[in-house]
Amino acid sequence: MHKLQLITRFYNGIFLMNFLVTLSCVYLMWVYGVQAHKIIGALFWYKAIALILIFYTSIYYRKNELYYYRNLGVSKVLLGITTSIFDFLLWLILIIVVY
């Protein structure tokens, strides 16, 4: 439970950027309507690349804060994997709801 709280604290710092990318994907799906299946591949890669860039940017700018997480037993890899999976699942659910 303690690790989940730490991961949530880290994710709060990057949530807005990730959610804006997700909303842009959802908006494009909504605009394309019935033809949205044609752009799903491009939206997937857009989201994947944005996730990687946002994570590495946050790692770069918050590198001193990462010592805090490491000392409490949460590695950089664990932070990256869990936040990426959660954000990607959020994206997937919203895309399915919109389509």
C-alpha positions as CSV (number, residue, x, y, z in Angstrom):
1,M,0.0,0.0,0.0
2,H,2.9,2.4,0.8
3,K,4.4,1.9,-2.7
4,L,1.0,2.6,-4.3
5,Q,0.9,5.9,-2.4
6,L,4.4,6.8,-3.6
7,I,3.6,5.9,-7.2
8,T,0.4,8.0,-7.0
9,R,2.4,11.0,-5.7
10,F,4.8,10.7,-8.6
11,Y,2.0,10.3,-11.1
12,N,0.2,13.5,-9.8
13,G,3.1,15.5,-11.2
14,I,2.7,14.2,-14.7
15,F,-1.0,13.5,-14.8
16,L,-2.0,16.8,-16.5
17,M,0.4,16.4,-19.4
18,N,-0.6,12.8,-19.9
19,F,-4.3,13.6,-19.6
20,L,-4.0,16.4,-22.2
21,V,-2.5,14.0,-24.7
22,T,-5.3,11.5,-23.9
23,L,-8.0,14.2,-24.4
24,S,-6.4,15.2,-27.8
25,C,-6.7,11.6,-28.9
26,V,-10.3,11.3,-27.7
27,Y,-11.1,14.6,-29.5
28,L,-9.6,13.3,-32.8
29,M,-11.6,10.1,-32.4
30,W,-14.7,12.1,-31.8
31,V,-14.1,14.4,-34.8
32,Y,-13.5,11.5,-37.2
33,G,-16.6,9.7,-36.0
34,V,-17.3,6.6,-38.0
35,Q,-14.0,6.8,-39.9
36,A,-12.0,6.9,-36.6
37,H,-10.7,3.3,-37.1
38,K,-8.5,4.7,-39.8
39,I,-6.4,6.8,-37.4
40,I,-6.3,4.5,-34.4
41,G,-2.8,3.3,-35.3
42,A,-1.4,6.9,-35.5
43,L,-3.1,7.7,-32.2
44,F,-1.6,4.7,-30.6
45,W,1.9,5.7,-31.6
46,Y,1.2,9.3,-30.7
47,K,0.2,8.2,-27.2
48,A,3.1,5.8,-26.8
49,I,5.7,8.4,-27.9
50,A,4.1,11.1,-25.7
51,L,4.2,8.7,-22.7
52,I,7.9,8.1,-23.2
53,L,8.7,11.8,-23.7
54,I,6.7,12.9,-20.7
55,F,8.3,10.3,-18.5
56,Y,11.8,11.1,-19.5
57,T,11.2,14.8,-19.2
58,S,9.8,14.3,-15.7
59,I,12.8,12.1,-14.8
60,Y,15.2,14.8,-16.0
61,Y,13.5,17.7,-14.2
62,R,12.8,15.7,-11.0
63,K,16.0,13.8,-10.7
64,N,16.7,14.9,-7.1
65,E,13.2,13.8,-6.1
66,L,13.9,10.3,-7.5
67,Y,16.3,9.8,-4.5
68,Y,13.3,10.2,-2.3
69,Y,11.5,7.4,-4.1
70,R,14.5,5.2,-4.3
71,N,15.2,5.5,-0.5
72,L,11.6,4.4,0.1
73,G,12.0,1.4,-2.1
74,V,10.4,2.5,-5.4
75,S,12.7,2.4,-8.4
76,K,12.6,4.5,-11.5
77,V,11.6,1.5,-13.6
78,L,8.7,0.7,-11.3
79,L,7.5,4.3,-11.5
80,G,7.7,4.3,-15.2
81,I,6.0,1.0,-15.8
82,T,3.1,1.5,-13.4
83,T,2.3,5.1,-14.4
84,S,2.6,4.2,-18.1
85,I,0.3,1.1,-17.8
86,F,-2.3,3.1,-15.8
87,D,-2.2,6.0,-18.2
88,F,-2.4,3.7,-21.3
89,L,-5.4,1.9,-19.8
90,L,-7.1,5.2,-19.1
91,W,-6.5,6.1,-22.8
92,L,-7.8,2.8,-24.0
93,I,-11.0,3.0,-21.9
94,L,-11.7,6.5,-23.1
95,I,-11.0,5.6,-26.8
96,I,-13.4,2.6,-26.5
97,V,-16.1,4.8,-24.9
98,V,-15.8,7.5,-27.6
99,Y,-15.7,5.0,-30.5
